[in-house]
Amino acid sequence: MNTFDSAGPSKRPVALLVEDHADTRQMYAEFLSFAYDVVEAGDGAQALALARERRPDVLITDLSLPVIDGFELVERVRKDPGLAGIAIICLSGYGGHQHDERAREAGCDRILQKPCTPDTLADVAAELLRERAGEA
């Protein structure tokens, strides 16, 4: 079941989607656009700049990125007082507990293994935003 929540009639939540593979980014962006205003970035540096500009409700990032990898991106977001409260979902193509633990230590709220279906990603994002809003 797909869960698409919106923040109400006047404001849709903003999702910053960070993925260096354009096809994958496009697939997730199209699916998420049913419930979110989606902002896209192809690398960690661009994502950090967009996060500061747009203040997204949720950051969805691959861990393997050019320029600034996903681990460092998450750490920088968590250390920035203006961004620290953003919900963060990490998408990982890495296998194993070690990478998951490193992502959690960086500040990731949820970790999803690739390949991850778009509906699973949307459900996890909606669940995380409900938790942040105190509704779960």
Phi and psi restraints in degrees (value plus and minus 20) as a CYANA .aco file:
   2 ASN   PHI    -110.9   -70.9
   2 ASN   PSI     116.1   156.1
   3 THR   PHI    -135.3   -95.3
   3 THR   PSI      92.0   132.0
   4 PHE   PHI    -139.6   -99.6
   4 PHE   PSI      84.5   124.5
   5 ASP   PHI    -122.7   -82.7
   5 ASP   PSI     129.9   169.9
   6 SER   PHI    -143.8  -103.8
   6 SER   PSI     143.1   183.1
   7 ALA   PHI    -100.4   -60.4
   7 ALA   PSI     -14.2    25.8
   8 GLY   PHI     104.6   144.6
   8 GLY   PSI     154.9   194.9
   9 PRO   PHI     -86.7   -46.7
   9 PRO   PSI     -44.6    -4.6
  10 SER   PHI    -114.3   -74.3
  10 SER   PSI     -39.8     0.2
  11 LYS   PHI    -167.5  -127.5
  11 LYS   PSI     101.1   141.1
  12 ARG   PHI    -108.8   -68.8
  12 ARG   PSI     127.0   167.0
  13 PRO   PHI     -85.6   -45.6
  13 PRO   PSI     131.3   171.3
  14 VAL   PHI    -121.6   -81.6
  14 VAL   PSI     109.4   149.4
  15 ALA   PHI    -133.7   -93.7
  15 ALA   PSI     104.1   144.1
  16 LEU   PHI    -115.9   -75.9
  16 LEU   PSI      95.2   135.2
  17 LEU   PHI    -125.9   -85.9
  17 LEU   PSI      99.3   139.3
  18 VAL   PHI    -137.9   -97.9
  18 VAL   PSI      92.7   132.7
  19 GLU   PHI    -174.7  -134.7
  19 GLU   PSI     108.3   148.3
  20 ASP   PHI    -101.9   -61.9
  20 ASP   PSI     -35.7     4.3
  21 HIS   PHI    -110.8   -70.8
  21 HIS   PSI      92.6   132.6
  22 ALA   PHI     -78.9   -38.9
  22 ALA   PSI     -60.2   -20.2
  23 ASP   PHI     -84.2   -44.2
  23 ASP   PSI     -64.2   -24.2
  24 THR   PHI     -84.9   -44.9
  24 THR   PSI     -64.7   -24.7
  25 ARG   PHI     -79.6   -39.6
  25 ARG   PSI     -64.2   -24.2
  26 GLN   PHI     -83.4   -43.4
  26 GLN   PSI     -63.0   -23.0
  27 MET   PHI     -79.9   -39.9
  27 MET   PSI     -70.5   -30.5
  28 TYR   PHI     -84.3   -44.3
  28 TYR   PSI     -61.9   -21.9
  29 ALA   PHI     -82.0   -42.0
  29 ALA   PSI     -63.7   -23.7
  30 GLU   PHI     -82.3   -42.3
  30 GLU   PSI     -62.3   -22.3
  31 PHE   PHI     -88.3   -48.3
  31 PHE   PSI     -65.6   -25.6
  32 LEU   PHI     -88.8   -48.8
  32 LEU   PSI     -43.8    -3.8
  33 SER   PHI     -86.5   -46.5
  33 SER   PSI     -31.5     8.5
  34 PHE   PHI     -88.0   -48.0
  34 PHE   PSI     -47.7    -7.7
  35 ALA   PHI    -144.4  -104.4
  35 ALA   PSI     -33.9     6.1
  36 TYR   PHI    -150.0  -110.0
  36 TYR   PSI     132.9   172.9
  37 ASP   PHI    -102.3   -62.3
  37 ASP   PSI      94.1   134.1
  38 VAL   PHI    -118.9   -78.9
  38 VAL   PSI     108.4   148.4
  39 VAL   PHI    -132.7   -92.7
  39 VAL   PSI     114.1   154.1
  40 GLU   PHI    -135.4   -95.4
  40 GLU   PSI     125.3   165.3
  41 ALA   PHI    -159.0  -119.0
  41 ALA   PSI     126.7   166.7
  42 GLY   PHI    -122.6   -82.6
  42 GLY   PSI     -26.1    13.9
  43 ASP   PHI    -171.1  -131.1
  43 ASP   PSI     147.9   187.9
  44 GLY   PHI     -87.1   -47.1
  44 GLY   PSI     -55.6   -15.6
  45 ALA   PHI     -87.3   -47.3
  45 ALA   PSI     -64.3   -24.3
  46 GLN   PHI     -82.2   -42.2
  46 GLN   PSI     -60.2   -20.2
  47 ALA   PHI     -82.6   -42.6
  47 ALA   PSI     -62.9   -22.9
  48 LEU   PHI     -82.5   -42.5
  48 LEU   PSI     -63.2   -23.2
  49 ALA   PHI     -83.0   -43.0
  49 ALA   PSI     -63.1   -23.1
  50 LEU   PHI     -87.1   -47.1
  50 LEU   PSI     -56.5   -16.5
  51 ALA   PHI     -81.6   -41.6
  51 ALA   PSI     -62.8   -22.8
  52 ARG   PHI     -87.6   -47.6
  52 ARG   PSI     -54.3   -14.3
  53 GLU   PHI     -97.2   -57.2
  53 GLU   PSI     -65.3   -25.3
  54 ARG   PHI    -118.4   -78.4
  54 ARG   PSI     -38.0     2.0
  55 ARG   PHI      28.4    68.4
  55 ARG   PSI      46.2    86.2
  56 PRO   PHI     -86.9   -46.9
  56 PRO   PSI     139.4   179.4
  57 ASP   PHI     -99.2   -59.2
  57 ASP   PSI     -54.0   -14.0
  58 VAL   PHI    -159.8  -119.8
  58 VAL   PSI     117.2   157.2
  59 LEU   PHI    -129.5   -89.5
  59 LEU   PSI     103.3   143.3
  60 ILE   PHI    -136.6   -96.6
  60 ILE   PSI      93.8   133.8
  61 THR   PHI    -152.6  -112.6
  61 THR   PSI     120.4   160.4
  62 ASP   PHI     -89.5   -49.5
  62 ASP   PSI     134.4   174.4
  63 LEU   PHI    -109.1   -69.1
  63 LEU   PSI     -48.7    -8.7
  64 SER   PHI    -117.3   -77.3
  64 SER   PSI      79.4   119.4
  65 LEU   PHI    -152.2  -112.2
  65 LEU   PSI     132.9   172.9
  66 PRO   PHI     -97.6   -57.6
  66 PRO   PSI     143.7   183.7
  67 VAL   PHI      50.9    90.9
  67 VAL   PSI     -91.2   -51.2
  68 ILE   PHI    -144.1  -104.1
  68 ILE   PSI     101.6   141.6
  69 ASP   PHI     -93.2   -53.2
  69 ASP   PSI     150.1   190.1
  70 GLY   PHI     -82.1   -42.1
  70 GLY   PSI     -54.7   -14.7
  71 PHE   PHI     -82.5   -42.5
  71 PHE   PSI     -68.6   -28.6
  72 GLU   PHI     -87.9   -47.9
  72 GLU   PSI     -57.4   -17.4
  73 LEU   PHI     -77.6   -37.6
  73 LEU   PSI     -68.4   -28.4
  74 VAL   PHI     -81.9   -41.9
  74 VAL   PSI     -64.5   -24.5
  75 GLU   PHI     -79.4   -39.4
  75 GLU   PSI     -63.7   -23.7
  76 ARG   PHI     -86.1   -46.1
  76 ARG   PSI     -59.0   -19.0
  77 VAL   PHI     -83.5   -43.5
  77 VAL   PSI     -65.4   -25.4
  78 ARG   PHI     -86.0   -46.0
  78 ARG   PSI     -47.9    -7.9
  79 LYS   PHI    -105.4   -65.4
  79 LYS   PSI     -33.0     7.0
  80 ASP   PHI    -108.7   -68.7
  80 ASP   PSI      95.0   135.0
  81 PRO   PHI     -76.1   -36.1
  81 PRO   PSI     -50.1   -10.1
  82 GLY   PHI     -99.3   -59.3
  82 GLY   PSI     -33.8     6.2
  83 LEU   PHI    -138.5   -98.5
  83 LEU   PSI     -31.8     8.2
  84 ALA   PHI     -75.3   -35.3
  84 ALA   PSI     -47.0    -7.0
  85 GLY   PHI    -106.8   -66.8
  85 GLY   PSI     -19.8    20.2
  86 ILE   PHI     -86.6   -46.6
  86 ILE   PSI     116.2   156.2
  87 ALA   PHI     -91.8   -51.8
  87 ALA   PSI     115.7   155.7
  88 ILE   PHI    -147.4  -107.4
  88 ILE   PSI     107.8   147.8
  89 ILE   PHI    -136.3   -96.3
  89 ILE   PSI     107.5   147.5
  90 CYS   PHI    -124.8   -84.8
  90 CYS   PSI     113.9   153.9
  91 LEU   PHI    -123.0   -83.0
  91 LEU   PSI     106.3   146.3
  92 SER   PHI    -145.2  -105.2
  92 SER   PSI     108.3   148.3
  93 GLY   PHI    -112.8   -72.8
  93 GLY   PSI     -27.7    12.3
  94 TYR   PHI     -94.5   -54.5
  94 TYR   PSI     125.1   165.1
  95 GLY   PHI    -120.9   -80.9
  95 GLY   PSI     130.3   170.3
  96 GLY   PHI      85.8   125.8
  96 GLY   PSI     137.0   177.0
  97 HIS   PHI     -83.2   -43.2
  97 HIS   PSI     -54.8   -14.8
  98 GLN   PHI     -79.6   -39.6
  98 GLN   PSI     -64.5   -24.5
  99 HIS   PHI     -91.1   -51.1
  99 HIS   PSI     -58.2   -18.2
 100 ASP   PHI     -82.1   -42.1
 100 ASP   PSI     -63.8   -23.8
 101 GLU   PHI     -83.6   -43.6
 101 GLU   PSI     -62.3   -22.3
 102 ARG   PHI     -82.3   -42.3
 102 ARG   PSI     -60.4   -20.4
 103 ALA   PHI     -85.2   -45.2
 103 ALA   PSI     -61.2   -21.2
 104 ARG   PHI     -83.6   -43.6
 104 ARG   PSI     -63.3   -23.3
 105 GLU   PHI     -83.1   -43.1
 105 GLU   PSI     -52.8   -12.8
 106 ALA   PHI     -89.2   -49.2
 106 ALA   PSI     -46.9    -6.9
 107 GLY   PHI     104.5   144.5
 107 GLY   PSI      -6.5    33.5
 108 CYS   PHI     -91.5   -51.5
 108 CYS   PSI     115.1   155.1
 109 ASP   PHI    -101.5   -61.5
 109 ASP   PSI     -58.2   -18.2
 110 ARG   PHI    -159.7  -119.7
 110 ARG   PSI     128.0   168.0
 111 ILE   PHI    -145.7  -105.7
 111 ILE   PSI     105.2   145.2
 112 LEU   PHI    -137.6   -97.6
 112 LEU   PSI     114.6   154.6
 113 GLN   PHI    -103.8   -63.8
 113 GLN   PSI     119.2   159.2
 114 LYS   PHI    -103.9   -63.9
 114 LYS   PSI     125.7   165.7
 115 PRO   PHI     -94.8   -54.8
 115 PRO   PSI     119.7   159.7
 116 CYS   PHI    -140.3  -100.3
 116 CYS   PSI     108.3   148.3
 117 THR   PHI     -89.9   -49.9
 117 THR   PSI     127.7   167.7
 118 PRO   PHI     -78.9   -38.9
 118 PRO   PSI     -55.9   -15.9
 119 ASP   PHI     -89.4   -49.4
 119 ASP   PSI     -54.2   -14.2
 120 THR   PHI     -84.6   -44.6
 120 THR   PSI     -64.7   -24.7
 121 LEU   PHI     -79.1   -39.1
 121 LEU   PSI     -65.7   -25.7
 122 ALA   PHI     -83.0   -43.0
 122 ALA   PSI     -61.0   -21.0
 123 ASP   PHI     -83.7   -43.7
 123 ASP   PSI     -64.3   -24.3
 124 VAL   PHI     -85.9   -45.9
 124 VAL   PSI     -61.0   -21.0
 125 ALA   PHI     -82.4   -42.4
 125 ALA   PSI     -65.5   -25.5
 126 ALA   PHI     -82.9   -42.9
 126 ALA   PSI     -62.7   -22.7
 127 GLU   PHI     -81.2   -41.2
 127 GLU   PSI     -65.1   -25.1
 128 LEU   PHI     -84.0   -44.0
 128 LEU   PSI     -62.1   -22.1
 129 LEU   PHI     -87.5   -47.5
 129 LEU   PSI     -55.7   -15.7
 130 ARG   PHI     -83.8   -43.8
 130 ARG   PSI     -62.7   -22.7
 131 GLU   PHI     -79.2   -39.2
 131 GLU   PSI     -64.3   -24.3
 132 ARG   PHI     -84.1   -44.1
 132 ARG   PSI     -50.3   -10.3
 133 ALA   PHI    -105.6   -65.6
 133 ALA   PSI     -23.0    17.0
 134 GLY   PHI      59.5    99.5
 134 GLY   PSI       0.1    40.1
 135 GLU   PHI    -116.4   -76.4
 135 GLU   PSI     -28.3    11.7
